């Protein structure tokens, strides 16, 4: 049985979203590829970020337990590289838009 989880990410460096270093940009590119892999593997429910100066991102996904969920979140390349700071939360989608 799987449960739903959310990990919230914020840039470790305040101005990273507007002016990433080359290594930060590479980590963010790897982060997006990682999210695509989670989607293609069936674990990702949704992911996105706010469009504000103090931006943060959310990744909602399925995992069998907290240990597996933490492993997924910590394996995010931008989290592992220290570009994003992550917090993990149990989550439950309550209302969802019907497929188009």
N, C-alpha and C positions, 0 to 999 in steps of 0.2 A: 504494500500500500504506500502511495506517495502522499506527501503533504505539500502545502504551498509555503514558499519563503520569499522574502523580499530582502535584497541588500541595497542599501543606500550608499552612494559614493559621493564624496566631495573632493575637489582638487586639494592636494597636500600643499600646493603653493597657490596663493590667492589669485595671482594674475595668470595662472597657467592656461585658463580657457581662452584668453585673448592673445597671449604671447607665449606659446609653448616653446621650450627648447627642442632641438632636434631629437634628443632621447625621449622627452615627454611625448612628442608627436608620434614617434615610433611606437611607444607603449600604448597610446590611444588607438592607433591603427590596429595593433594586435588585439586590443580590447574589443573593437568592433568585429574583428574576425572571430574572436572567441564567442561573442554573442550570437553570431551567425551559426557557429558550430553547435551552440546550445539549442538554438531554434531548430536546426536541421536534425538534431538528435532527439527532439521532442520534449526537452526539459523546459525551454523558455516559454513563458506565457506572454510577456511583453517587456520592453526596455525602452527607456527614453530619458531625456533630461529637460530641466527647465531652461528657459531662454532668457534668464535674468543674469545680472552681473554676479550675484552670489549664487552661482549655478550649483545644482546637484543633480544626480541621476538616480534612477530607480531601476532595478532589475527584479522582475517577479518570475519565479520559476518553481518547478517541482523537484523534490528530492525525497528519498525514503525516510530520512531522519535528520536531526540537527547536525550530526557529525558529517554526513554526506553533503548537506547544504553548506556548511562552513567550508568544506573542502572545495566545493564548486566556486564559492565566492572568493576564497583566497587564491584559487588558481587563475582568476582573472588576471591577465598579464599586467594591466595598469595598477591593480591592487598589489600584486606580487612585486612590482618594481617600485612601489611607494609613491607613484604618481597620484593615485587616489587613496583616500582613507575610507575604509568600509565599515559599516555596521550591519549586522544580520538580525532579522526579525521574523518570527513566525507570522504567516499571513493567510488570509482566506478571501478569495474573490467572492463578493456578495452578489453583485449584479454585473452582468456582462452583455455587451451589445450582440445581437443575433448576427450570424454571418450574412453578408450581403448576397 
